[in-house]
Amino acid sequence: MSEDVTRTSLCRDDILLSGKVALITGGGAGIGRGIAIGFAEFGADVAILDADADAASTVADLVRAKGRKALAILADVTNRAAVRGAVAQIIRELGRLDILVNNAGGTRPLPLLDMVDKQLDKRIDLNLTSLFVTTQAAAKAMVMAGQGGAIINIASIEGLRAAPYHAVYAACKAGMVNFTRTAALELGGHGIRVNCIAPDVVFTEAMARNSPFARAPEFKKAHARYFPLGRAGNFDDCAGAAVFLASPMASYITGTTINVDGGTFAASGWTRDKDDHWRLFTRNPEA
Ligand SMILES: NC(=O)c1ccc[n+]([C@@H]2O[C@H](COP(=O)([O-])OP(=O)(O)OC[C@H]3O[C@@H](n4cnc5c(N)ncnc54)[C@H](O)[C@@H]3O)[C@@H](O)[C@H]2O)c1
């Protein structure tokens, strides 16, 4: 029997990111901020790239408070030169780059029929073009260092299902899911793993600012019916999946997508009624 078959050497330290350096785009707020803090907790040094300088430096301070090195980089992921410069700066100042989280992204609702070219281009630049550019820049640095790496793309459950009024965003996230598979194949020989996380709703600071109703008690009740696990997602749900995918614990996982959605993709239209029974649809919307 080969040694590989009999290997039983998993140890608790395999979840640690000690000695690793991570770059998180859009790490100044929301899910990216949660991942930055989670990575620091598990031992990584973290570079936070964000278009908001104050947000990036606040998160860098939180990383340092956990005893890790941090670098706040003011850059827009849609600026190709700035992204390439950021990767070079990380190698210069933190000495290496092992983990990339392509997190910066987002959208606003807009019916397909109303969209103008500028809005289309902006969405694609932020949610798809930046993914290619940042991944290429980071992967080149990882290949040159010859120590492998982990790339984690923050997609969305909207990349796996329809998303009315978010057509371009959803198409970009679907593109991200499939880019992940191709990149996993092209980079696997260099020991670089590429995976996706697909969250459903995760409440962020921005949502609390823009939609205060989203925290109202009636919304919480609606969530209990919509999410099989009974609640919307939070930063730690995403950070936990990201730490796992970045760590040696996931050393044989590449080209895949983990849904961090409380089960909504599995539900695909099934919701609980007021009596807690699952239904595919209801004739009485008040039920
Ligand atoms: N929050 C959710 O419910 C949810 C659900 C599914 C997927 N996602 C995805 O997760 C990722 C993070 O979303 P979030 O809700 O945490 O975002 P957020 O709006 O809370 O934070 C985004 C951060 O990215 C920064 N940023 C935005 N545009 C940038 C740019 N061009 N260059 C550099 N930095 C930029 C912002 O300054 C901010 O700090 C996105 O890709 C989003 O599509 C979010």
PDBQT file of the ligand as one rigid body, heavy atoms in Angstrom, charges set to zero:
ROOT
HETATM    1  N1  LIG A 301     -22.991  41.397   1.337  1.00  0.00    +0.000 N 
HETATM    2  C1  LIG A 301     -23.642  40.449   0.689  1.00  0.00    +0.000 C 
HETATM    3  O1  LIG A 301     -24.809  40.131   0.975  1.00  0.00    +0.000 OA
HETATM    4  C2  LIG A 301     -22.967  39.689  -0.421  1.00  0.00    +0.000 A 
HETATM    5  C3  LIG A 301     -23.596  38.550  -0.904  1.00  0.00    +0.000 A 
HETATM    6  C4  LIG A 301     -22.977  37.817  -1.923  1.00  0.00    +0.000 A 
HETATM    7  C5  LIG A 301     -21.769  38.240  -2.422  1.00  0.00    +0.000 A 
HETATM    8  N2  LIG A 301     -21.186  39.380  -1.937  1.00  0.00    +0.000 N 
HETATM    9  C6  LIG A 301     -19.894  39.760  -2.519  1.00  0.00    +0.000 C 
HETATM   10  O2  LIG A 301     -18.958  39.923  -1.484  1.00  0.00    +0.000 OA
HETATM   11  C7  LIG A 301     -18.004  40.920  -1.837  1.00  0.00    +0.000 C 
HETATM   12  C8  LIG A 301     -17.942  41.959  -0.722  1.00  0.00    +0.000 C 
HETATM   13  O3  LIG A 301     -19.227  42.523  -0.584  1.00  0.00    +0.000 OA
HETATM   14  P1  LIG A 301     -19.653  43.367   0.705  1.00  0.00    +0.000 P 
HETATM   15  O4  LIG A 301     -21.148  43.381   0.721  1.00  0.00    +0.000 OA
HETATM   16  O5  LIG A 301     -18.904  42.902   1.885  1.00  0.00    +0.000 OA
HETATM   17  O6  LIG A 301     -19.142  44.829   0.255  1.00  0.00    +0.000 OA
HETATM   18  P2  LIG A 301     -19.107  46.191   1.059  1.00  0.00    +0.000 P 
HETATM   19  O7  LIG A 301     -19.755  47.193   0.156  1.00  0.00    +0.000 OA
HETATM   20  O8  LIG A 301     -19.608  46.065   2.444  1.00  0.00    +0.000 OA
HETATM   21  O9  LIG A 301     -17.536  46.496   1.136  1.00  0.00    +0.000 OA
HETATM   22  C9  LIG A 301     -16.821  46.542  -0.055  1.00  0.00    +0.000 C 
HETATM   23  C10 LIG A 301     -15.435  47.125   0.211  1.00  0.00    +0.000 C 
HETATM   24  O10 LIG A 301     -14.783  47.152  -1.055  1.00  0.00    +0.000 OA
HETATM   25  C11 LIG A 301     -14.288  48.441  -1.292  1.00  0.00    +0.000 C 
HETATM   26  N3  LIG A 301     -14.348  48.702  -2.724  1.00  0.00    +0.000 N 
HETATM   27  C12 LIG A 301     -15.449  48.887  -3.483  1.00  0.00    +0.000 A 
HETATM   28  N4  LIG A 301     -15.100  49.114  -4.760  1.00  0.00    +0.000 NA
HETATM   29  C13 LIG A 301     -13.745  49.036  -4.807  1.00  0.00    +0.000 A 
HETATM   30  C14 LIG A 301     -12.795  49.185  -5.832  1.00  0.00    +0.000 A 
HETATM   31  N5  LIG A 301     -13.172  49.480  -7.090  1.00  0.00    +0.000 N 
HETATM   32  N6  LIG A 301     -11.487  49.032  -5.541  1.00  0.00    +0.000 NA
HETATM   33  C15 LIG A 301     -11.088  48.766  -4.273  1.00  0.00    +0.000 A 
HETATM   34  N7  LIG A 301     -11.947  48.639  -3.252  1.00  0.00    +0.000 NA
HETATM   35  C16 LIG A 301     -13.264  48.768  -3.518  1.00  0.00    +0.000 A 
HETATM   36  C17 LIG A 301     -15.182  49.381  -0.521  1.00  0.00    +0.000 C 
HETATM   37  O11 LIG A 301     -14.514  50.617  -0.227  1.00  0.00    +0.000 OA
HETATM   38  C18 LIG A 301     -15.471  48.554   0.724  1.00  0.00    +0.000 C 
HETATM   39  O12 LIG A 301     -14.470  48.756   1.703  1.00  0.00    +0.000 OA
HETATM   40  C19 LIG A 301     -18.460  41.484  -3.179  1.00  0.00    +0.000 C 
HETATM   41  O13 LIG A 301     -17.747  40.875  -4.221  1.00  0.00    +0.000 OA
HETATM   42  C20 LIG A 301     -19.923  41.096  -3.252  1.00  0.00    +0.000 C 
HETATM   43  O14 LIG A 301     -20.376  40.962  -4.570  1.00  0.00    +0.000 OA
HETATM   44  C21 LIG A 301     -21.754  40.113  -0.958  1.00  0.00    +0.000 A 
ENDROOT
TORSDOF 0
